[in-house]
């Protein structure tokens, strides 16, 4: 089997430049790459904590926290990723926007869009 030279996705699987394959519990909705990291958004209909930072060896470096603006019974999955310079902007279903460091998963800022 050939080793991927870049990150590639198919269904719930992510192939990494380091030769690893990561299988997620749900389909990959979208992905952005930042050097040696991939930021992966899983199908938002399945879970709230559906954004992951994966390194080139296939290790999960971080998983984005659940939105702190949801109540105990509320669901607020992440629905979109957008490149914002060296960072990633993550949008939640309820209208919250997070600017995230793709290397660490640290939330750099949050905003309301609705």
DOPA-691609 format. One record per residue (C-alpha): x, y, z; residue in one letter. Coordinates in pm, 1 decimal. Example, Ala and Ser with C-alpha at 12.3 -4.5 7.8 and 13.67 -1.06 7.14 Angstrom:
<x->1230.0; y->-450.0; z->780.0; residuo->A>
<x->1367.0; y->-106.0; z->714.0; residuo->S>
//
This chain:
<x->0.0; y->0.0; z->0.0; residuo->X>
<x->137.1; y->342.2; z->-96.2; residuo->X>
<x->191.3; y->604.5; z->172.2; residuo->X>
<x->-12.6; y->920.9; z->122.2; residuo->X>
<x->195.4; y->1233.7; z->60.5; residuo->X>
<x->-81.9; y->1447.2; z->204.4; residuo->X>
<x->-391.9; y->1406.1; z->414.3; residuo->X>
<x->-678.9; y->1240.3; z->228.3; residuo->X>
<x->-1032.4; y->1157.8; z->341.9; residuo->X>
<x->-1288.0; y->903.8; z->234.4; residuo->X>
<x->-1605.3; y->839.1; z->432.4; residuo->X>
<x->-1500.6; y->802.7; z->798.5; residuo->X>
<x->-1132.4; y->737.2; z->712.5; residuo->X>
<x->-839.9; y->979.6; z->708.8; residuo->X>
<x->-507.5; y->881.1; z->550.3; residuo->X>
<x->-206.4; y->1074.9; z->678.1; residuo->X>
<x->129.3; y->1167.8; z->521.0; residuo->X>
<x->294.9; y->949.6; z->784.7; residuo->X>
<x->121.9; y->637.8; z->651.9; residuo->X>
<x->-145.7; y->603.9; z->921.6; residuo->X>
<x->-516.7; y->558.8; z->865.4; residuo->X>
<x->-756.6; y->699.5; z->1123.1; residuo->X>
<x->-1112.4; y->567.4; z->1128.4; residuo->X>
<x->-1367.5; y->794.4; z->1294.2; residuo->X>
<x->-1707.4; y->682.6; z->1427.5; residuo->X>
<x->-1885.3; y->899.8; z->1166.8; residuo->X>
<x->-1823.4; y->1029.0; z->814.3; residuo->X>
<x->-1581.5; y->1317.2; z->763.1; residuo->X>
<x->-1785.5; y->1618.6; z->650.5; residuo->X>
<x->-1488.2; y->1844.8; z->571.8; residuo->X>
<x->-1118.0; y->1886.8; z->639.0; residuo->X>
<x->-858.0; y->2163.9; z->633.1; residuo->X>
<x->-483.0; y->2108.6; z->644.7; residuo->X>
<x->-231.8; y->2328.1; z->824.9; residuo->X>
<x->118.7; y->2197.9; z->758.2; residuo->X>
<x->155.5; y->1879.0; z->961.7; residuo->X>
<x->-198.5; y->1897.3; z->1103.4; residuo->X>
<x->-542.7; y->1823.7; z->965.8; residuo->X>
<x->-854.2; y->1974.2; z->1121.8; residuo->X>
<x->-1142.3; y->1734.6; z->1066.6; residuo->X>
<x->-1515.8; y->1803.9; z->1095.8; residuo->X>
<x->-1730.1; y->1492.2; z->1138.0; residuo->X>
<x->-2094.3; y->1463.6; z->1035.1; residuo->X>
<x->-2266.1; y->1723.3; z->1259.9; residuo->X>
<x->-2586.2; y->1520.9; z->1289.0; residuo->X>
<x->-2407.9; y->1262.2; z->1502.5; residuo->X>
<x->-2237.6; y->1444.5; z->1792.4; residuo->X>
<x->-2151.3; y->1787.1; z->1936.1; residuo->X>
<x->-1775.1; y->1744.5; z->1986.0; residuo->X>
<x->-1714.2; y->1672.5; z->1619.0; residuo->X>
<x->-1394.4; y->1868.2; z->1538.8; residuo->X>
<x->-1053.0; y->1703.2; z->1575.5; residuo->X>
<x->-690.5; y->1800.3; z->1523.3; residuo->X>
<x->-493.5; y->1506.4; z->1377.0; residuo->X>
<x->-116.4; y->1504.5; z->1323.0; residuo->X>
<x->67.6; y->1344.6; z->1031.2; residuo->X>
<x->118.6; y->1023.0; z->1228.0; residuo->X>
<x->-255.3; y->981.0; z->1284.1; residuo->X>
<x->-259.8; y->1087.2; z->1647.6; residuo->X>
<x->-550.2; y->1288.0; z->1784.5; residuo->X>
<x->-375.2; y->1597.8; z->1922.2; residuo->X>
<x->-698.7; y->1764.5; z->2030.2; residuo->X>
<x->-1078.1; y->1748.7; z->2014.7; residuo->X>
<x->-1268.3; y->2077.0; z->2024.0; residuo->X>
<x->-1464.9; y->2124.5; z->2344.8; residuo->X>
<x->-1842.4; y->2125.9; z->2340.2; residuo->X>
<x->-1982.3; y->2474.4; z->2301.3; residuo->X>
<x->-2004.8; y->2628.8; z->2649.0; residuo->X>
<x->-2313.6; y->2822.1; z->2538.3; residuo->X>
<x->-2542.5; y->2518.5; z->2525.9; residuo->X>
<x->-2762.3; y->2404.7; z->2809.9; residuo->X>
<x->-2767.3; y->2056.0; z->2954.1; residuo->X>
<x->-3025.9; y->1933.7; z->2704.5; residuo->X>
<x->-2927.2; y->2146.8; z->2408.3; residuo->X>
<x->-2724.8; y->2019.9; z->2115.8; residuo->X>
<x->-2494.0; y->2254.6; z->1927.4; residuo->X>
<x->-2274.3; y->2060.0; z->1686.3; residuo->X>
<x->-2010.6; y->2228.5; z->1476.1; residuo->X>
<x->-2124.9; y->2257.0; z->1115.5; residuo->X>
<x->-1852.7; y->2433.0; z->915.6; residuo->X>
<x->-1477.7; y->2497.7; z->901.5; residuo->X>
<x->-1319.4; y->2801.3; z->737.5; residuo->X>
<x->-952.6; y->2894.5; z->699.9; residuo->X>
<x->-874.0; y->3228.5; z->864.3; residuo->X>
<x->-505.4; y->3297.7; z->796.3; residuo->X>
<x->-309.2; y->3059.6; z->1019.9; residuo->X>
<x->-617.6; y->2971.9; z->1225.4; residuo->X>
<x->-942.6; y->2789.4; z->1164.5; residuo->X>
<x->-1285.2; y->2942.9; z->1215.1; residuo->X>
<x->-1544.6; y->2692.5; z->1334.8; residuo->X>
<x->-1918.6; y->2759.4; z->1312.8; residuo->X>
<x->-2176.3; y->2595.7; z->1539.1; residuo->X>
<x->-2534.4; y->2510.6; z->1448.6; residuo->X>
<x->-2676.5; y->2766.3; z->1694.3; residuo->X>
<x->-2468.9; y->3052.8; z->1552.1; residuo->X>
<x->-2158.1; y->3059.9; z->1769.3; residuo->X>
<x->-1826.5; y->3119.4; z->1590.2; residuo->X>
<x->-1491.8; y->3007.4; z->1731.2; residuo->X>
<x->-1144.0; y->3101.4; z->1613.5; residuo->X>
<x->-920.5; y->2804.9; z->1693.0; residuo->X>
<x->-545.4; y->2743.9; z->1679.1; residuo->X>
<x->-520.8; y->2438.4; z->1448.9; residuo->X>
<x->-202.8; y->2315.3; z->1619.2; residuo->X>
<x->-335.2; y->2311.6; z->1976.4; residuo->X>
<x->-716.0; y->2329.7; z->1957.5; residuo->X>
<x->-710.1; y->2634.8; z->2183.9; residuo->X>
<x->-1008.1; y->2866.0; z->2133.6; residuo->X>
<x->-863.3; y->3210.5; z->2056.5; residuo->X>
<x->-1195.4; y->3393.9; z->2044.8; residuo->X>
<x->-1569.6; y->3338.7; z->2014.5; residuo->X>
<x->-1848.2; y->3544.0; z->1860.2; residuo->X>
<x->-2223.0; y->3525.5; z->1793.7; residuo->X>
<x->-2336.9; y->3537.2; z->1433.4; residuo->X>
<x->-2715.5; y->3538.7; z->1485.1; residuo->X>
//
